[in-house]
Amino acid sequence: MADPAYFRGVVVRNPLTRALSAWKDKFALDGPHVKFWGHTPWDQFVSQKLGSGCDKDEHWVLQSCYCGMRKYTYEHVAHMDALETAPNSMRNMVQKMVASGHIASSFVDSGWGKDGQEAFLQTNTVFHATGASNNAKVAKAYSPRNNPGVLEKVLPLFAEDIVRFGYEADVDGMVAEILAAPDE
């Protein structure tokens, strides 16, 4: 990892939507894995399961705990939820990898999917099955009116990931939307 010839890149997810997605997938009543994990209400999940240490479940532990993030500098951090044209998109990072000769374009252009005919970065690969990236779902889950105290607990828990991966502006915008959302 210390070799300057290495291409150090990582794909991360917005910490707020990642936490919500983990809950919706594992603990929500309509979640696909609730039979295995057991139902836990969202506010209890936040209070009991989330934490800032690296000893949590891989589905909601800090992303900073992985890949030597605290030891090495990653020059390329792609946001899974970024638009394809954004500088921090997965597409932009993969294009840099191809341009620098770290991977062949043929690796990116085909060979993926069930039939091997799909591109690595096909349309809509960034949307997770839980729909936790949906602004309305995020606003409802983190709303102080719907779930008092949840937002105040989650923000400090994920502060390291928010800053390390450049999500400050995104999270600030999300918080503004959450706080401005009308009562239900």
FITI-793410 format. One record per residue: chain; z, x, y of N, C-alpha, C, CB in turn; residue number from 0; residue in one letter. Coordinates in Angstrom, 2 decimals. Glycine has a CB too. Example, Ala and Ser with C-alpha at 12.3 -4.5 7.8 and 13.67 -1.06 7.14 Angstrom:
! FITI-793410
A; 7.80; 13.19; -5.69; 7.80; 12.30; -4.50; 7.80; 13.20; -3.30; 9.05; 11.31; -4.47; 0; A
A; 7.08; 12.85; -2.25; 7.14; 13.67; -1.06; 7.87; 12.90; 0.03; 5.72; 14.08; -0.60; 1; S
//
This chain:
! FITI-793410
A; 0.00; 0.81; -1.20; 0.00; 0.00; 0.00; 0.00; 0.85; 1.26; 1.19; -0.92; 0.00; 0; M
A; 0.50; 2.06; 1.18; 0.57; 2.90; 2.38; -0.76; 3.60; 2.68; 1.67; 3.93; 2.23; 1; A
A; -1.68; 3.59; 1.75; -2.98; 4.24; 1.94; -3.75; 3.53; 3.06; -3.81; 4.23; 0.62; 2; D
A; -4.16; 4.26; 4.10; -4.87; 3.63; 5.21; -6.23; 3.05; 4.82; -5.06; 4.63; 6.32; 3; P
A; -6.75; 3.44; 3.67; -8.04; 2.90; 3.21; -7.89; 1.49; 2.66; -8.64; 3.81; 2.15; 4; A
A; -6.68; 1.09; 2.33; -6.47; -0.25; 1.79; -6.72; -1.31; 2.85; -5.05; -0.39; 1.22; 5; Y
A; -7.23; -2.42; 2.41; -7.37; -3.60; 3.27; -6.13; -4.44; 3.01; -8.71; -4.41; 2.99; 6; F
A; -5.24; -4.49; 3.96; -4.00; -5.24; 3.79; -4.15; -6.59; 4.48; -2.79; -4.46; 4.36; 7; R
A; -4.37; -7.59; 3.66; -4.53; -8.95; 4.17; -3.75; -9.92; 3.32; -6.01; -9.34; 4.21; 8; G
A; -3.34; -10.99; 3.93; -2.55; -11.99; 3.24; -2.90; -13.37; 3.80; -1.03; -11.69; 3.38; 9; V
A; -2.82; -14.37; 2.94; -3.05; -15.75; 3.35; -1.70; -16.46; 3.29; -4.13; -16.47; 2.45; 10; V
A; -1.33; -17.07; 4.40; -0.03; -17.76; 4.48; -0.25; -19.19; 4.92; 0.93; -17.03; 5.46; 11; V
A; 0.79; -19.96; 4.82; 0.74; -21.37; 5.19; 1.78; -21.66; 6.26; 0.97; -22.27; 3.95; 12; R
A; 1.51; -22.62; 7.11; 2.45; -23.01; 8.15; 3.79; -23.35; 7.47; 1.91; -24.22; 8.99; 13; N
A; 4.88; -22.70; 7.88; 6.16; -22.91; 7.20; 6.65; -24.36; 7.20; 7.20; -22.05; 7.83; 14; P
A; 6.39; -25.09; 8.28; 6.86; -26.48; 8.33; 6.08; -27.37; 7.36; 6.72; -27.03; 9.76; 15; L
A; 4.78; -27.22; 7.31; 4.00; -28.03; 6.38; 4.20; -27.56; 4.94; 2.50; -27.98; 6.74; 16; T
A; 4.47; -26.28; 4.75; 4.72; -25.76; 3.40; 6.01; -26.35; 2.83; 4.81; -24.23; 3.42; 17; R
A; 7.06; -26.41; 3.64; 8.33; -26.99; 3.18; 8.16; -28.47; 2.85; 9.43; -26.81; 4.24; 18; A
A; 7.47; -29.18; 3.73; 7.23; -30.61; 3.50; 6.40; -30.81; 2.23; 6.51; -31.25; 4.71; 19; L
A; 5.39; -29.99; 2.04; 4.54; -30.08; 0.85; 5.35; -29.83; -0.43; 3.38; -29.08; 0.95; 20; S
A; 6.23; -28.84; -0.39; 7.06; -28.56; -1.57; 7.91; -29.77; -1.93; 7.97; -27.32; -1.32; 21; A
A; 8.52; -30.38; -0.90; 9.33; -31.57; -1.16; 8.48; -32.71; -1.70; 10.05; -32.01; 0.11; 22; W
A; 7.35; -33.00; -1.03; 6.50; -34.11; -1.46; 6.00; -33.90; -2.89; 5.30; -34.27; -0.50; 23; K
A; 5.70; -32.67; -3.25; 5.16; -32.38; -4.57; 6.24; -32.43; -5.66; 4.51; -31.01; -4.57; 24; D
A; 7.44; -31.97; -5.35; 8.47; -31.83; -6.38; 9.54; -32.93; -6.38; 9.15; -30.51; -6.22; 25; K
A; 9.91; -33.44; -5.20; 11.10; -34.28; -5.11; 10.90; -35.69; -4.55; 12.09; -33.61; -4.29; 26; F
A; 9.77; -35.95; -3.89; 9.53; -37.28; -3.33; 9.33; -38.29; -4.46; 8.30; -37.28; -2.38; 27; A
A; 9.71; -39.53; -4.23; 9.59; -40.56; -5.27; 8.18; -40.68; -5.83; 10.03; -41.91; -4.73; 28; L
A; 7.17; -40.51; -4.97; 5.79; -40.62; -5.44; 5.17; -39.26; -5.75; 4.95; -41.34; -4.40; 29; D
A; 5.97; -38.21; -5.78; 5.47; -36.86; -6.06; 5.05; -36.70; -7.51; 6.53; -35.81; -5.71; 30; G
A; 4.02; -35.89; -7.75; 3.52; -35.73; -9.12; 4.49; -35.05; -10.08; 2.26; -34.96; -9.09; 31; P
A; 5.47; -34.32; -9.55; 6.38; -33.58; -10.43; 7.83; -34.05; -10.33; 6.32; -32.12; -10.10; 32; H
A; 8.05; -35.24; -9.75; 9.41; -35.73; -9.56; 10.13; -35.97; -10.89; 9.39; -37.03; -8.74; 33; V
A; 9.39; -36.28; -11.94; 10.03; -36.50; -13.25; 10.67; -35.21; -13.76; 9.01; -37.02; -14.28; 34; K
A; 10.07; -34.08; -13.45; 10.61; -32.79; -13.88; 11.74; -32.32; -12.96; 9.49; -31.74; -13.92; 35; F
A; 11.53; -32.43; -11.65; 12.47; -31.89; -10.67; 13.59; -32.87; -10.31; 11.73; -31.49; -9.42; 36; W
A; 13.32; -34.16; -10.39; 14.29; -35.18; -10.00; 14.16; -35.52; -8.53; 15.71; -34.71; -10.29; 37; G
A; 14.35; -36.78; -8.20; 14.21; -37.23; -6.81; 15.35; -36.70; -5.95; 14.17; -38.76; -6.75; 38; H
A; 14.98; -36.16; -4.82; 15.94; -35.75; -3.78; 15.37; -36.21; -2.45; 16.19; -34.18; -3.80; 39; T
A; 16.13; -36.96; -1.67; 15.62; -37.36; -0.35; 15.32; -36.13; 0.52; 16.65; -38.26; 0.36; 40; P
A; 14.37; -36.29; 1.44; 13.89; -35.20; 2.29; 15.04; -34.50; 3.03; 12.89; -35.74; 3.30; 41; W
A; 15.94; -35.25; 3.65; 17.01; -34.61; 4.41; 17.96; -33.83; 3.50; 17.80; -35.67; 5.20; 42; D
A; 18.17; -34.30; 2.28; 19.01; -33.57; 1.33; 18.31; -32.32; 0.82; 19.39; -34.48; 0.15; 43; Q
A; 16.99; -32.41; 0.61; 16.21; -31.24; 0.22; 16.37; -30.14; 1.27; 14.70; -31.60; 0.04; 44; F
A; 16.24; -30.51; 2.53; 16.36; -29.54; 3.62; 17.76; -28.92; 3.62; 16.08; -30.21; 4.98; 45; V
A; 18.79; -29.74; 3.46; 20.17; -29.24; 3.52; 20.57; -28.45; 2.28; 21.12; -30.40; 3.69; 46; S
A; 20.09; -28.86; 1.11; 20.58; -28.28; -0.13; 19.66; -27.22; -0.76; 20.80; -29.35; -1.11; 47; Q
A; 18.37; -27.33; -0.55; 17.44; -26.44; -1.25; 16.89; -25.31; -0.38; 16.29; -27.24; -1.79; 48; K
A; 16.62; -25.62; 0.89; 16.03; -24.62; 1.76; 17.06; -23.60; 2.19; 15.40; -25.28; 2.98; 49; L
A; 16.60; -22.41; 2.48; 17.47; -21.35; 2.97; 16.62; -20.17; 3.42; 18.48; -20.92; 1.89; 50; G
A; 17.23; -19.26; 4.13; 16.46; -18.14; 4.68; 16.43; -16.92; 3.76; 17.03; -17.75; 6.02; 51; S
A; 17.15; -16.95; 2.67; 17.17; -15.81; 1.76; 15.98; -15.79; 0.82; 18.44; -15.81; 0.96; 52; G
A; 15.87; -14.72; 0.07; 14.75; -14.55; -0.87; 15.11; -15.00; -2.28; 14.31; -13.10; -0.89; 53; C
A; 16.25; -15.66; -2.43; 16.70; -16.09; -3.75; 16.41; -17.58; -4.01; 18.18; -15.83; -3.91; 54; D
A; 15.49; -18.15; -3.25; 15.14; -19.57; -3.40; 13.92; -19.71; -4.32; 14.85; -20.21; -2.02; 55; K
A; 13.59; -20.92; -4.65; 12.43; -21.20; -5.48; 11.15; -20.75; -4.78; 12.36; -22.69; -5.82; 56; D
A; 10.21; -20.25; -5.54; 8.95; -19.73; -4.99; 8.17; -20.75; -4.19; 8.09; -19.20; -6.10; 57; E
A; 8.40; -22.02; -4.42; 7.65; -23.05; -3.71; 8.12; -23.23; -2.28; 7.76; -24.36; -4.45; 58; H
A; 9.34; -22.80; -1.95; 9.83; -22.98; -0.59; 10.57; -21.76; -0.04; 10.72; -24.17; -0.53; 59; W
A; 10.61; -20.68; -0.79; 11.22; -19.45; -0.27; 10.38; -18.93; 0.90; 11.34; -18.37; -1.39; 60; V
A; 10.99; -18.14; 1.77; 10.25; -17.53; 2.86; 9.05; -16.75; 2.32; 11.16; -16.60; 3.68; 61; L
A; 7.92; -16.92; 2.94; 6.74; -16.15; 2.55; 6.93; -14.67; 2.86; 5.48; -16.69; 3.26; 62; Q
A; 7.81; -14.36; 3.80; 8.11; -12.98; 4.15; 8.75; -12.22; 2.99; 9.04; -12.93; 5.36; 63; S
A; 9.25; -12.94; 1.99; 9.88; -12.30; 0.83; 8.85; -11.70; -0.13; 10.74; -13.32; 0.10; 64; C
A; 7.60; -12.05; 0.02; 6.55; -11.61; -0.91; 5.75; -10.42; -0.40; 5.62; -12.75; -1.19; 65; Y
A; 5.14; -9.73; -1.31; 4.11; -8.71; -1.04; 4.56; -7.61; -0.09; 2.90; -9.38; -0.47; 66; C
A; 5.82; -7.27; -0.10; 6.28; -6.18; 0.75; 6.14; -6.48; 2.23; 5.54; -4.94; 0.43; 67; G
A; 6.15; -7.74; 2.60; 5.95; -8.14; 3.99; 6.93; -7.48; 4.94; 6.05; -9.62; 4.12; 68; M
A; 8.13; -7.27; 4.49; 9.14; -6.67; 5.36; 9.01; -5.14; 5.40; 10.54; -7.06; 4.88; 69; R
A; 8.22; -4.58; 4.51; 8.06; -3.13; 4.44; 6.73; -2.65; 5.03; 8.18; -2.66; 3.00; 70; K
A; 5.66; -3.39; 4.77; 4.33; -2.97; 5.18; 3.78; -3.88; 6.28; 3.37; -2.97; 3.99; 71; Y
A; 2.90; -3.31; 7.06; 2.21; -4.08; 8.08; 0.90; -4.57; 7.51; 1.98; -3.25; 9.38; 72; T
A; 0.67; -5.84; 7.60; -0.58; -6.44; 7.17; -1.45; -6.64; 8.41; -0.35; -7.80; 6.41; 73; Y
A; -2.58; -5.98; 8.44; -3.46; -6.07; 9.60; -4.16; -7.41; 9.70; -4.50; -4.96; 9.55; 74; E
A; -4.28; -8.09; 8.59; -5.02; -9.35; 8.55; -4.13; -10.42; 7.94; -6.33; -9.20; 7.74; 75; H
A; -3.74; -11.38; 8.76; -2.94; -12.51; 8.30; -3.79; -13.76; 8.53; -1.56; -12.61; 9.06; 76; V
A; -4.20; -14.38; 7.45; -5.01; -15.60; 7.54; -4.11; -16.81; 7.37; -6.15; -15.60; 6.49; 77; A
A; -4.32; -17.79; 8.21; -3.59; -19.05; 8.10; -4.40; -20.01; 7.24; -3.30; -19.66; 9.51; 78; H
A; -3.82; -20.43; 6.15; -4.51; -21.34; 5.23; -4.98; -22.60; 5.94; -3.60; -21.71; 4.07; 79; M
A; -4.22; -23.03; 6.93; -4.50; -24.28; 7.61; -5.35; -24.10; 8.87; -3.23; -24.95; 7.96; 80; D
A; -5.83; -22.89; 9.14; -6.64; -22.65; 10.34; -8.06; -23.18; 10.13; -6.68; -21.14; 10.69; 81; A
A; -8.66; -23.62; 11.19; -10.06; -24.04; 11.12; -10.93; -22.86; 10.72; -10.53; -24.63; 12.48; 82; L
A; -12.02; -23.13; 10.07; -12.89; -22.06; 9.56; -13.34; -21.09; 10.64; -14.09; -22.65; 8.90; 83; E
A; -13.47; -21.54; 11.87; -13.97; -20.69; 12.94; -12.87; -19.95; 13.68; -14.75; -21.52; 13.91; 84; T
A; -11.61; -20.21; 13.37; -10.50; -19.56; 14.07; -10.41; -18.09; 13.68; -9.17; -20.28; 13.77; 85; A
A; -9.96; -17.24; 14.60; -9.83; -15.81; 14.28; -8.89; -15.54; 13.11; -9.34; -15.05; 15.49; 86; P
A; -7.90; -16.41; 12.89; -6.95; -16.21; 11.80; -7.29; -17.06; 10.57; -5.55; -16.53; 12.27; 87; N
A; -8.53; -17.45; 10.42; -8.93; -18.26; 9.26; -9.15; -17.40; 8.03; -10.21; -19.06; 9.58; 88; S
A; -9.10; -18.03; 6.86; -9.40; -17.33; 5.62; -10.84; -16.82; 5.64; -9.17; -18.26; 4.40; 89; M
A; -11.75; -17.62; 6.16; -13.15; -17.22; 6.21; -13.32; -15.94; 7.03; -14.00; -18.35; 6.82; 90; R
A; -12.65; -15.86; 8.15; -12.75; -14.67; 9.00; -12.22; -13.44; 8.25; -11.96; -14.88; 10.32; 91; N
A; -11.10; -13.57; 7.56; -10.55; -12.44; 6.82; -11.48; -12.00; 5.69; -9.17; -12.79; 6.25; 92; M
A; -12.03; -12.96; 4.97; -12.94; -12.61; 3.87; -14.19; -11.94; 4.42; -13.30; -13.86; 3.06; 93; V
A; -14.70; -12.41; 5.55; -15.87; -11.78; 6.16; -15.56; -10.34; 6.55; -16.32; -12.58; 7.39; 94; Q
A; -14.36; -10.07; 7.03; -13.96; -8.70; 7.36; -13.89; -7.84; 6.09; -12.59; -8.69; 8.08; 95; K
A; -13.42; -8.43; 5.00; -13.35; -7.69; 3.74; -14.74; -7.33; 3.24; -12.61; -8.51; 2.68; 96; M
A; -15.68; -8.25; 3.37; -17.07; -7.98; 2.96; -17.68; -6.93; 3.88; -17.91; -9.29; 2.99; 97; V
A; -17.52; -7.10; 5.19; -18.11; -6.18; 6.16; -17.58; -4.76; 6.01; -17.84; -6.68; 7.58; 98; A
A; -16.32; -4.63; 5.62; -15.72; -3.29; 5.47; -15.99; -2.69; 4.10; -14.22; -3.37; 5.72; 99; S
A; -16.65; -3.44; 3.22; -16.97; -2.94; 1.89; -15.84; -3.05; 0.89; -17.39; -1.52; 1.98; 100; G
A; -14.80; -3.79; 1.20; -13.68; -3.94; 0.28; -13.98; -4.92; -0.85; -12.45; -4.38; 1.03; 101; H
A; -14.86; -5.88; -0.61; -15.33; -6.77; -1.66; -16.82; -7.02; -1.45; -14.53; -8.11; -1.67; 102; I
A; -17.51; -7.33; -2.54; -18.94; -7.63; -2.46; -19.16; -9.07; -2.04; -19.62; -7.35; -3.81; 103; A
A; -20.22; -9.31; -1.31; -20.51; -10.68; -0.88; -20.76; -11.59; -2.07; -21.71; -10.71; 0.06; 104; S
A; -21.26; -11.05; -3.17; -21.50; -11.87; -4.36; -20.19; -12.43; -4.92; -22.22; -11.04; -5.44; 105; S
A; -19.09; -11.71; -4.70; -17.78; -12.19; -5.14; -17.38; -13.44; -4.36; -16.72; -11.08; -4.96; 106; F
A; -17.83; -13.54; -3.13; -17.45; -14.63; -2.25; -18.40; -15.82; -2.38; -17.42; -14.15; -0.81; 107; V
A; -19.67; -15.54; -2.61; -20.71; -16.57; -2.53; -20.75; -17.53; -3.71; -22.03; -15.92; -2.39; 108; D
A; -20.34; -17.09; -4.90; -20.41; -17.98; -6.07; -19.44; -17.50; -7.14; -21.85; -18.03; -6.63; 109; S
A; -19.40; -18.25; -8.23; -18.55; -17.88; -9.36; -17.21; -18.59; -9.40; -18.33; -16.42; -9.34; 110; G
A; -17.01; -19.54; -8.51; -15.74; -20.23; -8.43; -15.92; -21.69; -8.83; -15.15; -20.13; -7.01; 111; W
A; -14.82; -22.39; -9.07; -14.87; -23.80; -9.43; -15.11; -24.00; -10.91; -15.95; -24.50; -8.64; 112; G
A; -15.10; -25.25; -11.34; -15.23; -25.59; -12.75; -16.51; -25.06; -13.37; -15.16; -27.08; -12.93; 113; K
A; -17.61; -25.17; -12.62; -18.91; -24.76; -13.17; -19.35; -23.38; -12.71; -19.95; -25.77; -12.79; 114; D
A; -18.50; -22.69; -11.95; -18.84; -21.36; -11.49; -19.89; -21.32; -10.39; -19.30; -20.55; -12.63; 115; G
A; -20.21; -22.46; -9.83; -21.26; -22.53; -8.82; -20.73; -22.65; -7.40; -22.16; -23.69; -9.11; 116; Q
A; -19.44; -22.75; -7.25; -18.88; -22.96; -5.92; -18.57; -21.62; -5.25; -17.62; -23.81; -5.99; 117; E
A; -18.58; -21.65; -3.92; -18.20; -20.47; -3.14; -16.69; -20.38; -3.08; -18.82; -20.53; -1.72; 118; A
A; -16.19; -19.18; -2.85; -14.75; -18.96; -2.74; -14.17; -19.79; -1.61; -14.45; -17.47; -2.50; 119; F
A; -14.86; -19.86; -0.50; -14.38; -20.62; 0.65; -15.23; -21.85; 0.87; -14.37; -19.75; 1.90; 120; L
A; -15.26; -22.71; -0.09; -16.02; -23.95; 0.06; -15.32; -24.88; 1.04; -16.20; -24.66; -1.30; 121; Q
A; -15.99; -25.89; 1.48; -15.44; -26.84; 2.43; -14.19; -27.52; 1.85; -16.48; -27.89; 2.80; 122; T
A; -13.20; -27.69; 2.70; -11.97; -28.42; 2.37; -11.09; -27.76; 1.31; -12.31; -29.79; 1.92; 123; N
A; -11.16; -26.45; 1.16; -10.27; -25.80; 0.20; -8.87; -25.63; 0.75; -10.83; -24.46; -0.20; 124; T
A; -8.68; -25.85; 2.04; -7.37; -25.58; 2.64; -6.44; -26.79; 2.65; -7.56; -25.09; 4.04; 125; V
A; -6.89; -27.92; 2.19; -6.04; -29.11; 2.24; -5.36; -29.32; 0.89; -6.85; -30.35; 2.64; 126; F
A; -4.08; -29.32; 0.91; -3.28; -29.44; -0.30; -3.19; -30.90; -0.72; -1.88; -28.85; -0.09; 127; H
A; -2.97; -31.13; -1.97; -2.97; -32.47; -2.54; -1.90; -33.39; -1.95; -2.78; -32.38; -4.02; 128; A
A; -0.82; -32.86; -1.42; 0.25; -33.71; -0.90; -0.07; -34.31; 0.46; 1.52; -32.93; -0.80; 129; T
A; -1.06; -33.76; 1.14; -1.39; -34.24; 2.48; -0.34; -33.86; 3.52; -1.56; -35.73; 2.46; 130; G
A; 0.48; -32.86; 3.21; 1.56; -32.48; 4.10; 1.08; -31.83; 5.39; 2.50; -31.54; 3.40; 131; A
A; -0.20; -31.52; 5.49; -0.73; -30.95; 6.73; -1.15; -32.05; 7.70; -1.92; -30.05; 6.42; 132; S
A; -1.05; -33.29; 7.28; -1.41; -34.42; 8.13; -0.38; -34.55; 9.26; -1.48; -35.74; 7.29; 133; N
A; -0.87; -34.54; 10.50; 0.03; -34.57; 11.66; 0.99; -35.75; 11.65; -0.77; -34.59; 12.93; 134; N
A; 0.52; -36.92; 11.25; 1.38; -38.11; 11.23; 2.50; -37.96; 10.21; 0.55; -39.37; 10.92; 135; A
A; 2.19; -37.39; 9.04; 3.21; -37.19; 8.01; 4.24; -36.15; 8.46; 2.57; -36.75; 6.68; 136; K
A; 3.76; -35.09; 9.12; 4.67; -34.07; 9.63; 5.58; -34.67; 10.69; 3.87; -32.87; 10.21; 137; V
A; 5.00; -35.42; 11.62; 5.79; -36.03; 12.70; 6.85; -36.97; 12.13; 4.87; -36.80; 13.67; 138; A
A; 6.49; -37.76; 11.14; 7.44; -38.71; 10.55; 8.57; -37.97; 9.83; 6.72; -39.66; 9.57; 139; K
A; 8.23; -36.93; 9.06; 9.24; -36.21; 8.27; 10.23; -35.46; 9.14; 8.56; -35.25; 7.33; 140; A
A; 9.73; -34.87; 10.22; 10.59; -34.05; 11.07; 11.15; -34.79; 12.29; 9.84; -32.85; 11.53; 141; Y
A; 10.79; -36.04; 12.45; 11.22; -36.82; 13.61; 12.75; -36.93; 13.65; 10.58; -38.21; 13.59; 142; S
A; 13.35; -36.61; 14.79; 14.81; -36.78; 14.91; 15.24; -38.23; 14.74; 15.28; -36.26; 16.27; 143; P
A; 14.36; -39.17; 15.03; 14.70; -40.59; 14.86; 14.70; -40.97; 13.38; 13.70; -41.48; 15.64; 144; R
A; 13.76; -40.44; 12.61; 13.68; -40.78; 11.18; 14.62; -39.94; 10.33; 12.26; -40.59; 10.69; 145; N
A; 14.75; -38.67; 10.69; 15.55; -37.73; 9.90; 16.36; -36.83; 10.84; 14.64; -36.88; 8.97; 146; N
A; 17.43; -37.36; 11.39; 18.22; -36.60; 12.36; 18.68; -35.25; 11.80; 19.44; -37.41; 12.80; 147; P
A; 18.50; -34.21; 12.58; 18.97; -32.87; 12.22; 18.03; -32.05; 11.37; 20.24; -32.99; 11.51; 148; G
A; 17.02; -32.65; 10.78; 16.13; -31.92; 9.87; 15.37; -30.83; 10.62; 15.14; -32.87; 9.20; 149; V
A; 14.74; -31.18; 11.72; 13.96; -30.19; 12.48; 14.86; -29.04; 12.94; 13.28; -30.86; 13.69; 150; L
A; 16.05; -29.36; 13.41; 16.98; -28.34; 13.88; 17.43; -27.41; 12.75; 18.19; -28.99; 14.52; 151; E
A; 17.44; -27.88; 11.52; 17.81; -27.04; 10.37; 16.63; -26.18; 9.93; 18.30; -27.91; 9.20; 152; K
A; 15.43; -26.75; 9.90; 14.27; -26.04; 9.36; 13.79; -24.92; 10.27; 13.14; -27.03; 9.13; 153; V
A; 13.76; -25.15; 11.56; 13.22; -24.13; 12.48; 13.92; -22.78; 12.35; 13.35; -24.62; 13.92; 154; L
A; 15.26; -22.71; 12.37; 15.88; -21.39; 12.21; 15.71; -20.80; 10.81; 17.35; -21.47; 12.54; 155; P
A; 15.66; -21.66; 9.80; 15.48; -21.15; 8.44; 14.15; -20.43; 8.27; 15.57; -22.29; 7.44; 156; L
A; 13.13; -20.92; 8.94; 11.80; -20.35; 8.79; 11.35; -19.53; 10.00; 10.81; -21.45; 8.54; 157; F
A; 12.30; -19.19; 10.87; 11.95; -18.43; 12.08; 11.25; -17.11; 11.75; 13.22; -18.15; 12.90; 158; A
A; 11.70; -16.42; 10.72; 11.07; -15.15; 10.37; 9.59; -15.34; 10.03; 11.80; -14.50; 9.18; 159; E
A; 9.27; -16.32; 9.21; 7.87; -16.58; 8.85; 7.07; -17.06; 10.07; 7.79; -17.63; 7.72; 160; D
A; 7.66; -17.90; 10.88; 6.96; -18.42; 12.06; 6.53; -17.27; 12.96; 7.86; -19.40; 12.84; 161; I
A; 7.42; -16.32; 13.20; 7.11; -15.19; 14.07; 6.23; -14.16; 13.36; 8.40; -14.52; 14.56; 162; V
A; 6.60; -13.75; 12.16; 5.86; -12.70; 11.44; 4.38; -13.06; 11.26; 6.50; -12.46; 10.07; 163; R
A; 4.10; -14.32; 11.04; 2.73; -14.73; 10.74; 2.01; -15.38; 11.91; 2.73; -15.67; 9.58; 164; F
A; 2.61; -15.34; 13.09; 1.93; -15.82; 14.29; 1.79; -17.32; 14.39; 0.59; -15.22; 14.35; 165; G
A; 2.79; -18.04; 13.94; 2.75; -19.50; 14.00; 3.52; -20.07; 15.20; 3.32; -20.08; 12.72; 166; Y
A; 3.94; -19.24; 16.14; 4.75; -19.74; 17.24; 4.05; -20.86; 18.01; 5.08; -18.61; 18.19; 167; E
A; 2.81; -20.64; 18.42; 2.09; -21.66; 19.20; 1.87; -22.92; 18.38; 0.74; -21.11; 19.71; 168; A
A; 1.50; -22.76; 17.11; 1.28; -23.92; 16.24; 2.56; -24.74; 16.09; 0.78; -23.47; 14.87; 169; D
A; 3.66; -24.05; 15.82; 4.93; -24.75; 15.62; 5.41; -25.38; 16.93; 6.01; -23.79; 15.07; 170; V
A; 5.24; -24.67; 18.05; 5.61; -25.26; 19.34; 4.83; -26.55; 19.59; 5.36; -24.26; 20.49; 171; D
A; 3.53; -26.53; 19.26; 2.70; -27.73; 19.42; 3.14; -28.85; 18.49; 1.25; -27.40; 19.16; 172; G
A; 3.49; -28.48; 17.26; 3.97; -29.49; 16.31; 5.27; -30.11; 16.79; 4.17; -28.86; 14.92; 173; M
A; 6.18; -29.28; 17.28; 7.47; -29.78; 17.75; 7.25; -30.72; 18.93; 8.41; -28.62; 18.15; 174; V
A; 6.37; -30.36; 19.84; 6.07; -31.24; 20.99; 5.53; -32.58; 20.50; 5.06; -30.56; 21.94; 175; A
A; 4.63; -32.56; 19.52; 4.09; -33.81; 18.96; 5.18; -34.62; 18.26; 2.96; -33.51; 17.98; 176; E
A; 6.02; -33.94; 17.52; 7.11; -34.61; 16.80; 8.02; -35.32; 17.78; 7.91; -33.61; 15.95; 177; I
A; 8.41; -34.63; 18.82; 9.35; -35.19; 19.78; 8.72; -36.29; 20.64; 9.88; -34.09; 20.67; 178; L
A; 7.38; -36.24; 20.79; 6.69; -37.25; 21.59; 6.25; -38.47; 20.77; 5.49; -36.63; 22.26; 179; A
A; 6.37; -38.37; 19.45; 5.91; -39.47; 18.59; 6.70; -40.74; 18.88; 6.05; -39.09; 17.10; 180; A
A; 6.01; -41.89; 18.90; 6.71; -43.16; 19.19; 7.65; -43.55; 18.05; 5.69; -44.29; 19.44; 181; P
A; 8.64; -44.33; 18.39; 9.55; -44.87; 17.37; 8.79; -45.75; 16.42; 10.71; -45.64; 18.02; 182; D
A; 9.24; -45.78; 15.18; 8.59; -46.65; 14.19; 9.33; -47.94; 14.08; 8.51; -45.97; 12.81; 183; E
//
